[in-house]
Amino acid sequence: MAVVIRLKRIGARKKPFFRVVVADSRSSRDGKVIEELGHYDPRRETNKVVVNGERVKHWLAQGARPTDKTKSVLKNGGILVS
């Protein structure tokens, strides 16, 4: 089972809001998740990211791979270094 860290959209139409989640790579974008790590609001001027950094590091140590967009969101939020 490949585990990924990705964004789950929960916002209304034309009002995006995302949760940062850990999920099986085979599940749908808004489907079943293993754990919710935080949230991301792209509509704010500062692109507010609120994430539990310890849990992100835990999942990365376990082999979970962030998607490209999630990786850039976590870098901009100061969670990931490289």
C-alpha positions in Angstrom: 0.0 0.0 0.0 1.5 3.3 -1.1 0.7 6.2 1.3 0.7 9.8 0.2 0.3 13.1 1.8 -2.1 15.2 -0.2 -4.7 17.9 -0.2 -8.4 17.1 0.3 -10.8 19.8 -1.0 -13.6 20.7 1.4 -14.4 24.2 0.2 -17.6 25.3 -1.6 -17.7 26.1 -5.3 -15.2 28.9 -6.1 -14.2 29.0 -2.5 -11.4 26.5 -2.2 -10.2 25.2 1.2 -8.1 22.2 1.7 -7.2 19.7 4.4 -3.7 18.2 4.4 -4.3 14.4 4.8 -2.5 11.1 4.7 -4.3 8.6 2.4 -3.8 5.5 0.4 -2.7 6.5 -3.1 -5.5 4.4 -4.7 -8.3 6.3 -2.9 -10.1 9.2 -4.5 -9.1 12.8 -3.8 -11.9 13.4 -1.4 -12.3 9.8 -0.3 -11.2 7.8 2.8 -8.2 9.2 4.7 -5.8 7.6 7.2 -5.1 10.8 9.2 -5.8 14.6 8.9 -2.6 16.6 9.5 -3.9 20.2 9.2 -5.5 22.6 6.7 -4.5 25.1 4.0 -6.4 28.2 2.9 -5.2 29.5 -0.5 -7.7 32.5 -0.5 -5.9 34.3 2.3 -3.2 36.8 1.3 -0.6 34.8 3.2 -1.8 31.4 2.0 -2.4 30.2 5.6 -1.1 26.7 6.4 -1.8 25.1 9.8 -0.2 21.7 10.0 1.0 19.4 12.8 4.7 19.3 11.9 5.6 16.3 14.1 3.0 14.1 12.4 4.2 15.2 9.0 7.7 14.2 9.9 6.4 10.9 11.3 4.6 10.0 8.1 7.6 11.0 6.0 9.8 8.8 8.1 7.3 6.0 7.5 7.7 6.4 3.8 4.7 8.5 2.8 5.3 10.7 -0.2 3.8 14.2 -0.5 2.3 15.2 -3.8 3.9 18.1 -5.8 1.4 20.7 -4.7 1.4 19.5 -1.1 5.2 19.6 -1.0 5.2 23.2 -2.2 2.5 24.1 0.4 4.5 22.6 3.2 7.7 24.3 2.0 5.9 27.7 2.0 4.5 27.0 5.4 8.0 26.2 6.8 7.3 22.6 7.5 9.6 21.0 4.9 13.2 22.2 4.4 14.2 20.4 1.2 
